Each structure stands twice: as C-alpha cells, then as structure tokens.
Amino acid sequence: MTPHLLPGLAANPALPAELLDRLIERAGSDPGLAEALSERADLGPAQVAALAALDEHAAVRLAHAGLLTAADAHPADRPSVALALLDEGAGTPAYARLLAAHPDRRIREALTSRPGLPLDVLDTLADDPEVGVVAELALWTTEPSLAARLAAHPHAEVRRGAAANEATPPAALAALITGEGSAPARSCLVCDREEIPFAHDPYCPRTDCELRGGAACAGGHESTVHETLQQAARNPATPVAAAASLAGHPSPLIRWALAERADLPQELYARLAADPIPGVRSEVAGNPAIGEPLIRTLAAGRADGVAGDLARNPRVPLDVLAHLAGTIRIGPVLLPRIATASPAELAAAAASADARVRRLVAERHDLAPELRDALAADPDASVVRAIAPHPGLSEELLRAVVERHGVHVLARVAANPDAPPGLLEDLARHDPPVRRAYRAIAGHPRATAAALLPCLADERARPLAARHPALAPAVLLGLLADADPEVAGAAAANPALPVGVMAGLLAAGPRVGGER
C-alpha cells in the first residue's frame, strides 16, 4: 500500500473501531495520518487520548473539537494544546499564568487573544518586555480600562493595536486621531531597529526582517501613525466626529477606511462618493448605510465605476437594480437585495421584460413553486440556467429544460438536489459531454454506478466519483491503485469499501503497491 492511502482510510466513515485503533498506532510516525484521524467524529475517549499523546497538531485539533480537558495537556510540555484549550474555555487560570511567562514570545503573543484571561495575567502581558506581545494585547483585550491605557502607550505599535480594538473607549480612540490629551509616541518598530530616517523596502530580501512592507520612520513614526489612523477611522467605536475629521486626509487609504463606516452623515458619504480614488467610491457605493437619494444619484452616473457595488448594496431599490442589470454584467450570484425581497417584489421582477432582471430572481432558490416553475419555462437560457438547481423542480420540468437548452444548462440541472437517478444517468451519457456536469454528478447523493462511470473520464470529477458510495465495487477497487494519489486516497475513504479490503490494506504495509 502506498502511504497516501492511509489518510484516505483514516477518513473513511465506515472504518471499524478495531482498524481505527491499528491506524492510530501507526500515526505516531506519520503526522499527516494523525491529523486525518483527529478529524473523525467517532473517536472514543481512549482513541482520543492515544491520538493526542502521539501528535501535537492532532491534539490541537482535538482540543478545538472539545475532546480534551485541562488534564490532557500541560503548558510546559505542549503550549499550543494549552492555548487551544484556553480558546475553547477548557483551560485553567493556572495554564494562562504559566503561558504568560513562557520563554517563546510567539506563545505569549498567541495568549493575548484567548478569552477570559485573569486580570493578573493581563497585567503581566501588558508589562511584557517584548513590544509585539503588548501590541497584540492592545488589539485583543476586552477590558476597556486596559485598552485605554494601552492606547496611550509610549510605543506607536501598541497604539496601532488599540486603534483597531472595538473595546477601546471612544475617548481614547478620538485621542489617537486628534492627539489631544496624549503625549506623542516615543518609538516604533522601525526606529527600534534601524537608523532613521529609514524606509523599508517592500521587497526586502532579508529573511530575518520582521518589518512590514512600506514601514518608515523619519522621527515621527510615520508609517505606524498612518496605520493607526486607518484603524481608528474604520473602528465603529471611534466617535463619528473624530472619524469624520479624516474625510479630507491626503491618504486615500485613510479615506477608504472611513468609507467603510456605517454611521457617517449622508453628506459625508456623498463627499466620499466623489473621491478621486476608485476604491473609495466603490466602498461608499456598496455601503448599506448610504441613503436612497445617494444611491439614485450614483446609479444615474454622476460617479464613475460603482455600478457593480451598487448592485451588491442590500438597500438598493429594485427599480434601480433593474436599471443596473441592464447596464453592467452581473455574474451568477444571489444579490443581497434579491435575497431579502418580498414575494410581491420577486413576482414583479420575475415578470420583467428584461431577461437580465428575471435571471436575478432565478438565482434565489427558495421561490414559491408557481414562480419557480414559471422561471424554469423561461425562453431565455440564462434564466433557466440560474433556476435549474432550485429544489422542488419536477423531473418533467428538468427534462424539458435539457431538451430546450441542451449543453447550456446541463451542469446546473445535474446540480439540482432533486434530480432523479435516471436523469443523472442520461446527463452523464449526453453527447457532447459536459465536463462541469460530470463534476456535479460525481458529488450528487442520488448518482448511480451507471451515472458515475462516465464521470471518471474527467480529472476533476474523478476524485469525487472515487469517494461516492454508489460506485461499482470492481471500479472502486481498481481506483485504489490509481496513478493519481488524490483519486486513490478518495477511493480509500469510500464508505462502500469492503471491510476485508480495508483490513487487507492495513495488513499489506506501507511498501506494498507503493512502487511504480
């Protein structure tokens, strides 16, 4: 057996407990196998304990799955597992205290984002000698008083973290923008490490360099201050008046961040909608907080290049959306405004003379049966292609769709969850073949062995078909020796694989069949 079959077998939901135990024994020398086994949903307590003892990465997964307790890992031995337990609320305050004193800075940085840390641990992290740890704490703490203190920290990197934290009090965030009531920062990561003035090469070749691309300092910690303003501008906890003061800032990135906010005055949105930078205008157009007058102004063409963003705005009026559908190409997606439309609005849009508007409705797959069936009978192939995967369509309607529109709708019909087995077999044998249909059929729970066989001819459908439990037994066994490791692994994961074959694969050892 080649090694790539082991993870596939480990993922097989029909693997008996005895064989699962044997696979766990092998996992100690195969980290990939251990991780595959840790994803199983049927592990018993003894199997969890054995697997966690063999591999730390697997233990982390098991901790996140809620299968380990604080007694199963010690921070000194496996800090990553202890962090995972704290993340899931299964750690202990003692764990947090030990990790706060861990010699590895990366462990202490990771600890800062864990919920429910004791106050003494927060104080320890706030006084950490590594500024990276303190900056991470400023970003993640949920204690407003601590966030406020860190927002006034003498290091600019810590202030940058506090600017992005929604737990930072509004007054502290405003001070980061205005500078009022706070002394200027005394240092940043750049002047900590380089002689200033210094501008970091965004393509820096040094493998040990940790500065961000574009980092620069000429004495005023310029790049870090700029990033701090960006974070404060988009932070919803920042007072509107303080954030709005940045509307005329010369940096487009700061104006772009400001445009993300949901609480600006409409006149300020209008100002940003006329920004010379396309990204700023685009952000405004897609913002659900802008009012209907501005939406209509933008749709009328008084601001450039934002029609697609307007179409994706959940508050765009349907008549405006219909206009936009006629002026730009909208891909095969369910738009937010269509997703929330009322039955009456959907019926009105579905009656539009413009097929592009009807297609928008057809992308919604919880329509009333009469509306769904009417769209399936639409003369326009794009409308029918959109509605074809809608649950509830009868076999008669699906076959009629294929008869009228052929290869244009085949893959979408094959993706319909209610497509009957006989129809899937016919779609798989269609001439000319449609490769996207093969992929839909290969993953379809109703596909039969006859429908799956042609799918094996497509390299992307082949792994999906190899995992399908309806695959013919002889074909399945042959795929275990497939030249493509992904296909062979998928066959090993197939729940229809006979238990005797599973046992034989394990008994064969990793070298059997492993050489080609």
N, C-alpha and C positions, 0 to 999 in steps of 0.2 A: 504494500500500500504506500502511495506517495504521501508525504506529510500534509499536503494541502487538503486531504480528505478528512483529517482529524477534526479541524474546526467545523467542517460541514456536519460531520457525525455528531459533534458536540451540540450543534444547534437543532438536531433532529428532535421534534417534539414527541416522537414515538419511541425514543431510546429507553429501553428498560432500565430500572434502577441499578441492576447488577452491572450492566455495561457502563452506566454512568459512573459508578464507583471505580471501575477499571480505567476509565478515561481520566478521572480526577487524579489517580495515581500517576499517570503519565504527565500530567500538567506541570509538575514540578520542574521539568526540563524544557518546557515549551510555553513561554509566556503568551503566545497567541492563542494556544489551546485553553489556557487558564482564563483568559479574558472572554473567550467564546462561551465557556462553561458558566462563567459568572453572570451571563445574561439570561440564563434559563429561569423559567418561572416555577419550576417544580423541584427546586433543591430542598432537601430536608435539612434539619439542624446539623446533623453530623457531616453532611456533604458541604454545607456552608462553612463549617469550622475547618474542615480539611482543606478546602479550596483557599480560604483566607490565609491559612498558615503557609500555603505553597507560594503565593504570588501577591505582592503588594498592590499591583494595579488591579488585580481581581478583587482584592479586599476593599479597595476604594469603591469599586462598583457595587459590591455587596453592601457596604456601609450606606451608600446613597440609596440603595433599594430598601433600606430599613431592616436588613437581615442581620446586622451586627449590633452589639451593645458595647458600652464603655468597657466592659470586662474583656472584650476581644482584642483590644489594641492598647499599647502604651505609647504615649507621645515620644518617649526617648527612643523607642525601637522603630516605630512606624508613624512618624509625624503626619504623613499625608493621609493615613487612615484616621488618625485622631481629628484632623481637620475636617474630613468628610463626616465624621460622627457629629462634630460641633455644628456643621452645616445643616444636619438633619435634626438638630435638637436632642441628639442622643449622647452628647459628650457631657463632661462634668466641669465645674469651675476649676477643679484641680488640673484638668487637662489644659484649660486655657492658660492658667498661670505658668505651667511648665513650658508651653509653646511660646509664651511671651518672652521667655528667657532663652529660647533656642538659639544656638550659635549661627544658624543659617538665616541670613537676612530674608531670603525668599519665603521661608516658613513664617517668619514674623509678619511679613507683608501680607501673606495669604490669610493669616489670622485676623487681620483688621476687618475683613468683610464678613466674618462669621456673626450670626445674630446672637443677641442675649449675652454678650460678654460682661463679666462683673466690672464694676466701676474701678476697682483697683487694677484690673488688667488694662482697662482703657487708659488709666493714668500712666501705667508702665509703658504702654505703646506710645503715648504722647510724648514721653521723655526719652524715647529710643535714640541712641546715638546716630543711627542711620536715617538721613532725611527722607529716604524713599519709604521707610516704614511709616513715618509721621504723615507724609503726604497721602499715603493710602488710607490711613486712619481718617484724615480730613475728608477724604472722598466718601468713606463708607459709614462713619459713625452716625447713629440715630439719636445721639444725645445733643440737643440744641446748644446747651451751655458749652460743651466741649467743642462743637463745631464753630461756635462764635469765637472761642479762644484761639482756635487754630486758624481762623480767617484773618487774625491779626498777627500771626506767627512771623518772625523776622525773616524766614526763608520764603522766597517767592513760589517755590514749588509746592509748599504746603498750602499757601493761599490759593493756588490754582486748583488743588483738590477740593478745598472748601467751597470754591465758587461753583462747582458742579453738584454739590450736595444739597438736596432739597430740604434736609434737616437744618441747614444753616439758617439762622434767624434773618428775617428780611432786612433789619437794620445793618447787620454785618455784611450782607450781600451788597446793599446800597453803598456801603463804605468802600467795598472793593472796586466799585465803579467810580465813585466821586473822589475817593481818597480822604474824605473828611473823617476826622476823629481817629485816624490810624497813621502811625509813622510809616514811612516808605520801607519796603523790604530791604534787607541789608545784603542778601546774597541770592544766587540762583545756581542751578546745576552747571551752567556754563562757566561763570566766574569762579565756582568752586574748583574747577578742573583745568581751566585754560587761562592764559594771559590775555587780558582784554585790551582793546576791542577784539572780539572773535566772532566769526560767523561759521557755523558748522556746515560742511559740505553735505548736501542731501544724499550724495552717493559715496559717502565716506568709506574708504577701503579697510579701515581698521576693524578687525574682528572683535576687539575688546572694548569698542566705543559704545557707550550707552546713551549718548545724547540723541535727542530726536532730530530728524531731518529739519533743517532750517533754523535750528536753535542758534540764538545770537545774543550777545551782551556787549554793550559799549559803556557799561557802568550803570545803566538803568534797568537791567534785566529785561530788555525789550521784548524778546520773543515770549517769555513766560508771562509778562504782563499782558501781552496781546492775547495769549491763550486764556488767561484769567478773565479778561473782558468778554471773550467769546462764550465761555462757560456761564458767566453771570448773566449775559444777555439772554440766553435760552432757558435759564433756570426759572421755572414757574414761581418759585418762592421769592424771586427778586421783585421788589416793588415796581409797579408799572412805570412810575415817574422816573425812577433811576434808569430802568432799561430803555425807556423812550429817549433818554438823553443821548443815546448812542446812535440814533437814526441818521445823523449826519456824519458819523465817523468815517474817516477816509478809507478804512479797511473794508473791502467787500465781504470778507469772511465774518466780520462782526455784524454787519447789516444783515447778512444771510442768517446768522444765528438768531438775530432779533425777529426776523420774519417768521420764525418757527413758532413764536409765542401765540397763545390763544386768547390773550386779554388786552390787546392793544386797541386804542381808539381807531375807529374806521378811517378817520382822516390820515392817520399814520400808515395804516395798511395801503391806502391809496398812494401815499408818497412812496412807499417801498415798491409798489406795483409799477411805478415809473422809473425804477432804478436802472442805471445803465448796464448793470451786470445781469445776464440772463438767469443765473441761478437764483438770485434774489427775487426776481419777478416770478419765476417758476414756483418758489416756495410760497409766496403770497397767494398765487392762484390756486394752489392745492390746499390752502389752509381753511379748515371748516369754520373758522371764526370770522371770515370776511362775509359781509352782508350782501344781500341780493343786488342792490344798486351797483356795487363794485363788480360783482360777477358779471352783470349785464354789460357794464362798461368794457370790461376786459374781453368778453365774448364778441363785442361789436368791433373789436380790432384796434382799440386805442392803446393796447400794449402788445408787444411782439412776443411770439413764440411760447405762449402759455396755454394754447387751446387744449392740449393733452392733459395738462394739470387741472384745468377747469373741469374737464370731463370726469376726472377722478375725484373731484371735490364732492363729498357726500351731501352738500347743501345746494348743489347746482339745480336750478329749476328744470323741470323736464322739458319745457319748450326750448330752453337754452341748450340742453343736452341734445335734443333732436337737431338743432341747428349745427352744433359742433360735429355730430355724427356725419353730417353732410359735407363737412369742410376738411376733416382730417381722417386719417386712418386709425381706427381703434381696434386693437387686437382682440383675440378671442378670450376676453376676460369678463367676469361679472363686475360691473361698475358699482361702487358703493350706493349711488343714488337709486339704481335699479334694484339693488338688494333690499332697500327699505321702502320701495314704492308700494302703495296700497293696491288692492285688487282692481279698483276702478282706474287708477293710473296705469297699471300694467295693461289692462284691456284697451285703453285709449292708445297707448304706444304701440301695441300689437296690431292695431287697425291702421297704422300709418301707411301712407302710400310709398314711403321710402323703406326699402328692404334693409338699409343700414340701421334704421331705428328698430325695426322688427327683430333684427338679429340681437340687438342689445337685450331685449326682453327674453329671447330664446336662450340666452346664457344663464338665466335663472332656472334652477331645476327643482322648484317646489311650486310650480304653477298649478292653477285649477285645471282639472282634467280636460274641460272643454277648450280652454285656451291652449294647453299643451298640444292637444290633438290637432287643433287648427293650425298651429305653427308647424307641426310635422307634415302637414299637407301644403305648406307654402310652396309657391313655384320657384322661389329663389334658393339655390343650393347653399348659400352661406347661412341662411336662416335655418334650413333643415340640418346642416352640419352642426350648428350650435345646439339645437334641440334634441338631436339624436341620442345623446346619453341620458336624457331625462327619464327617471324611474317611472314605471307605470305604462309606458308605451306598449301597445299590444304587438304580438308577433306579426299580425296582419299589417299594421302600420309600418313596422320596421322593415318588413319585406318590400312594401310599397315604396318606401324611401330608397332602398337599394335599387329597386327596379327603375326608378325615375332618375336617380342621380349617380348611380354606379360608384366608381372609384373615389369620387369626391367626398363621399360620406361613409365609406366602408369602415374606416378605423373608428369613427365616432359611434357607429352602430354597434361595433364589436365591444365598445366600452360601456354599453348600456348594461346596468346590473341585472336587468330582467330579460336580456337576450336568451332565448331558449337554446338548449344544446344543438338541436338540428340546424338552427340558423347559424350558430357559430361554426359548425362543420362546413356549411355552404360558403360562408365568408372565407374560411381558411383555404377552400379549394377554388376561390374566384380566379378567373383568368381575364385580364392580367392580375398577378398577385399584388397585394398592397402590404408593404413591409410594416407600416405602422399598425395595420390590422393584426398582423402576426403578434406584435408585442401586447396588444390589448387582449387578444385571445389567450395567449400564454399565461397571463395573470388572472384570467377570468375564472371564478369559482365554478361556473357551470360548464366549462370546457370539458369535452370528452377526449378519450385517447385518439379518436379519429381527427378531432379538431386540432389537437396538439402536435400531431406528427408533422404537418407541413410547417409549423412554426419553428421547428428545429433548423430549418434552412436559413433563418435569419440570425446573425451573430448576436444581436441584442435581445432577441426573443428566446434564444436557445437556453440561457441560464434560467429564465423564468419558467420555461416549459420543463426543464430538468427537475425543478422543485415541485412541480404540480402533482398532487396525489393521484390524478386520473391517468397519468402517463402509463402506457403499456409496460408491464413488468420486464419483458425482454429488452425493450428500448431503454428503460431505466438502468438496468444492469450494465448495458453497453456504455452508457454515459459515464459510469464510474471510471472508465479508462479514457475519457475524452482528452484530447490534446490540450484543451483549454482548461486550466486549473479552476477557473470560476464555474464552468459547467460541471466539472467532476465534483467540486465541492457542493454545488447545488443539488446534484443527484444524491450525494451522501446525506444531505439534510432532508431529503424527501421522506415524509412520514409513511409512504407506501413501501419503503424499502423493507424487505422481509427481515425479521429479527435474526434469522440464521445468517443472512448476508452481513448484517451489522456485526455479529459476533465473529464471523469469518474475517472481516476487515481488521478487526482489532487483533485477532489471533495471528494474522499474517505478519504483523510487524511493519515498521516504517519503511523497510527496504523492499518489500515485496511489491513488484509492479512499479517501483519508483524510478527505474532506469529505462530510458527510451533510446 
